[in-house]
Amino acid sequence: MRRAKLNAKAIEILATLSDNSDLDYGSDDSDADRTWHPQKVKIIGASDFSDSGEEDIVTENEPVVSTSGENQTLSPSSPLQQQIDQNPLPNATILNTGWTQKSFIGKPLPGNNFGPYLPINIRTPFDYVKTYLSDKHFEEAALYTNMYVMSKTGKELKTTANEIQIMYGVHAMMSVFKYPRLKMYWDSRGMGFGPISQAITRDRFLKLRSCLHYVDINNRPAGNNNRFWKVQPIIDQVRNACRNIPRLVDCYSVDEQMIPFTGRCPSRQYVKNKPRPTGLKNFVITTSKGEVIDFEIYQGVDTPFQDKSLGLGPAVVLHLSQSIPQGSVLFFDRYFTTVPLLDRLLNEGLMATGTIMSNRLRNVHFSQDKKFQRGVWEEFTRCDNQISATKWKDSKCVTLISNATGAEPHSVVKRWSKTENKEIEVPCPDVVKSYNQYMGGVDICDQQMECYRTWIKSRKWTLKVALHFIDLSIVNAWMEYREDAQKLLKRKNEIMDLMNFKIAVAREWLTKSPNKRALSSEESNSSDTEENQMTTQRPQNYRAPVPPTNKVKDGFEHWPEDSLTEMSSHGIPPSSSKNPNPSSSLKPKPQPPKEYVQMRNDRFQENKEILRDGLTPVDRVRSRQQFGTKQKLNEINPENKP
């Protein structure tokens, strides 16, 4: 009798347990009824205003009331809403924990904006990059570099903003034309690279590269806990330019980006399964096409995230999505995804989709992975119809949650079957299709940067960070240029690719040298041919070509008009000038007399007649010494034979 009473009591207790009970967590019983989940409604804080001493109210399929967060509306006729109206609680939040296996009614995703567009003028590649790296940036870099060298060595480096641009251009050109060793770009055996070796010497480039600074390291601001304060100016310069890119109601992706560096540096991270696993971790938000609009480098606890109440991953998403317009959709992976994050984004007018780890998704009882076949999925919807969870198996099982898209309408994708040894069609939920379509924005940016990354060994983490953001600036500028060209409906072969875009920017930086003339497009294309011709032996009767008029008057590598006057004022005699200017204050050279000119012309005419007669060189000399006239030459050789 006692055993029967105990069994009845145990059944009653189990019937009133909520889904938050530890006994029910992690259940994988596929035969259980997943459409009914008893929930316990507990009005937290009821003892503050109720003296009845009654037990907590227990109802079926009703949510739990908490005293933290923001309020959500319930049906006016529900018993829970009547209870709250009779006994109002401050700052009460409805925690919806019930999930049922039913289809989720999704929302249409924002489509592509096909216009009409405002009139667009396509700028030069250098103008696009100047929005990221302005002239002020180079001036400050030259200033602090000179200050650093003076404080360390006591000598002046005397670098300028133009020289810093030349150094940037050398790095950009090296990323496209890769040599096995750095010093080979200045090789004197005919294997050097002309645009680099003519712009700057090797030792000067290495000196600038090792002394490059963006702040005064001897005067660190008090209370500055920023671990990357030495390179913060270039980080802010690039980030502000990214934040100025117009935001549209579109799809955006959030992911990690690695700044590769294996030496000693603050906050060095190791991210498994990344192509460059070791380095600095950079959280990036991009458009679905790969254009970076904001980023934040991870610094540990010192990372400037405003809201960390939901954890690190949600804090990154909330920080980077502050400037995203309402109605947009965010895509991120399981590192960031939590159910409270989707609730917070929904309150801010943003939709989101992401993969999620199973230990972050409670009260949703999917079947075991081994019971799934390829192309099969299960979908659960929360009781408020705001969030759906979908588990789908392709080669492995993957779980996604979304407040924007459900499993239907599904599509069909092609996959390779090892058992059948052919491609097969596999059903795919709509949430998986949208995730694969819009999630790869950061990966596209990494792929473009990796094509022409400035990969040079260095022990200075500051230099590696600076080179990373130089490459990021050029890639982002190229994406802006390509977008403008596509808006003008230009053909694909008329749009400059990333390699030519980066070469054009590097050429502009390299021409900042005062000793180098700007190369035209034809000259730049034939630079390799000219270098090969210079290394070969010239013919015996070689005559240097006359330079064209535009080079004669361009002002490069010419003596200035007042050079001789300045030399005289410094005590240098005018005769030491290698190329005296006729327009100077010196006296003009006297002209030869007319008799001499007439005699020279006669001699020239006489030589022409001698050559026409076919005399040998010996006869020409003899005729000049003995006879000197054409009549006497005929006496020597009357038959005019050679």
PyMOL commands that set and color helices and strands:
alter all, ss='L'
color gray80, all
select helices_A, chain A and resi 2-15+46-48+79-86+125-130+135-153+161-176+182-186+194-197+202-211+229-243+300-302+312-320+339-347+358-360+369-371+430-438+441-451+461-487+492-494+498-510+521-525+527-535+549-552+563-569+574-576+594-613+617-627+630-636
alter helices_A, ss='H'
color red, helices_A
select strands_A, chain A and resi 38-40+58-60+64-66+93-95+99-100+251-260+268-270+278-287+292-297+329-332+351-355+377-382+388-393+397-402+411-417+422-428
alter strands_A, ss='S'
color yellow, strands_A
deselect
rebuild
show_as cartoon
